[in-house]
Amino acid sequence: MKSKFHPDKSGYFGQFGGAFVPELLFPNVKELEDNYIQIIESEEFQQEYKDLLKEYVGRPSPLYLAKRLSEKYGAYIYLKREDLNHTGAHKINNTIGQVLIAKKLGKTKIIAETGAGQHGVATATVCALMGLDCTVFMGEKDIVRQAPNVARMKMLGATIVPATSGSKTLKDATNEAIRYWIQHPETFYMIGSVVGPHPHPDMVARLQAVISEEIQWQLKEKTGKTTPDTIIACVGGGSNAAGAFYHFMDDENVELIAVEAAGLGVHSGESAATSQLGEVGIIHGSKTILMQDEYGQIKEPYSISAGLDYPGVGPLHAFLYESKRATFMNATDREALDAAYELTKLEGIIPALETAHALAVLPKLTFKKNQVVVINLSGRGDKDLETFIKYLE
């Protein structure tokens, strides 16, 4: 389908996007740009991709009517259960697709960055499945707070490289991955979100679009119509939101709500609410909205959730924000924790801390009678149990 929210020929969503890469990486980016759409749209790719999503990942993920949550907030609230995917999050949709593209391009060595560890686990998983070499870059701070996922990656055979500079979180892991990519251009960089130089944001969005594709027919079965009134998803880089929004972006009747991490408060100095605090600039190979000081240096983000403390958003989300197609909200650490505890007690589902930010805006919204709301439950909370327990005490 053709959409005004697809990038133009130069890889821009409005004024955002592009490919700002060192000369050594230009051949890699160009090779991918010249081939990714043709590969994705080929019958061979689609057959293998869909088979793996069904038989290996466990798709389609359920669209679950959360009855007690719905009763509390006065709307029909459906949860898109990406937490039930193999590896526990939406990230596997992207890595399954990218590993097939990498193999088609003849790549045998894969690198990736990770924050919460879910993308790292998903990357290590598909590399184990396909017999490929895997190196994952992860912030030293995140290695400590996401220890269960680090153990999983190691068990899957991945090499973990700690990022020890800056805030020692996702931004710094991405920096280290890109440095390594420059030094080893023969590797395939499996970016985990809708960030980075073109064509990565568009490629990742297309691979995650399986989420909104399923929402359409699942809603049809449950409600008789293919579109919800509102879709809510958390946003760091923004891949789970891109996937949930994808097939609805051109339908102005569908309200899109993106939720960022406010940390200790939007203006506390300890936040990752990029749309509120950021300005136009360049980060990790693309022009987008990012948090920066008066000298253009990147400000350190903060969030209790390792997957949302990124100082920018993907260029697609920057365009959705600037064009006012999506409403950007935010939630503090405390609000996210409270939302996680609420879902657990009302529905018996423990969400990831990232996902909890999307749930946290429910008390801030006013719903009409019979309003259909879909929340993308992007990951499960096993990896965050230590944090949840700490704040319960």
HUCORVEN-V70358 format. One record per backbone hydrogen bond with DSSP energy under -0.5 kcal/mol. NH is the residue of the N-H (numbers start at 1). CO is the residue of the C=O. Records with the same first field share a line. If there is no record, write none. Layout:
NH=CO  CO
This chain:
6=3
8=12
11=8
13=16
14=12
16=13
17=287
18=11
20=285
21=19
25=22
26=22  23
27=23
29=25
30=26
31=27
32=28
33=29
34=30
35=31  32
36=32
39=35
40=36
41=37
42=38  39
46=42
47=43
48=44
49=45
50=46
51=47
52=48
53=49
54=50
55=51
56=52
57=52
58=53
59=53
64=62  79
66=64  77
67=65
70=66
71=67
72=68
73=69
74=70
75=70
76=371
77=75
78=76  373
79=64
80=78  375
81=62  79
82=80  377
83=377
84=81
85=82
86=57
88=85
90=378
92=89
93=90
94=90  91
95=91
96=92
97=93
98=94
99=95
100=96
101=97
102=98
103=99
104=100
105=101
106=103
107=102
110=133
111=188
112=135
114=137
121=117
122=118
123=119
124=120
125=121
126=122
127=123
128=124
129=125
130=126
131=127
132=127
133=108
135=110
136=159
137=112
138=161
139=114
140=163
141=168
142=168
143=139
144=140
145=141
146=142
147=144
149=146
150=146
151=147
152=148
153=149
154=150
155=151
156=152
157=154
158=153
159=134
160=158
161=136  159
162=160
163=138
164=162
168=165
171=309
173=169
174=170
175=171
176=172
177=173
178=174
179=175
180=176
181=177
182=178
183=179
184=180
185=182
187=184
188=109
189=187
190=111  188
191=189
195=193
198=18
200=197
203=199
204=200
205=201
206=202
207=203
208=204
209=205
210=207
211=208
212=243
213=209
214=210
215=211
216=212
217=213
218=214
219=215
220=216
221=217
222=218
223=219
224=219  220
225=219
229=372
230=372
231=255
232=374
233=257
235=259
242=238
243=239
244=240
245=241
246=242
248=245
249=245  246
251=248
252=250
254=251
255=229  253
256=325
257=231  255
258=256  327
259=233
260=258  329
261=272
262=260  331
263=331
264=270
265=262
268=265
272=261
274=272
276=273
277=273
278=274
279=290
281=288
283=286
286=283
287=17
288=281  286
290=279  288
291=311
293=297
296=293
299=291
302=271
306=304
308=305
309=305
310=308
313=289
314=237
318=314
319=315
320=316
321=317
322=318
323=319
324=321
325=320
326=320
327=256
328=326
329=258  327
331=260
333=263
336=332
337=333
338=334
339=335
340=336
341=337
342=338
343=339
344=340
345=341
346=342
347=343
348=343  344
349=343
351=349
352=379
356=352
357=353  354
358=354  355
359=355
360=356
361=358
362=359
364=361
365=361  362
367=365
371=368
373=76  371
374=230
375=78  373
376=232  374
377=80  375
378=376
380=88
381=350
383=380
384=381
385=382
388=384
389=385
390=386
391=387
392=388
393=389
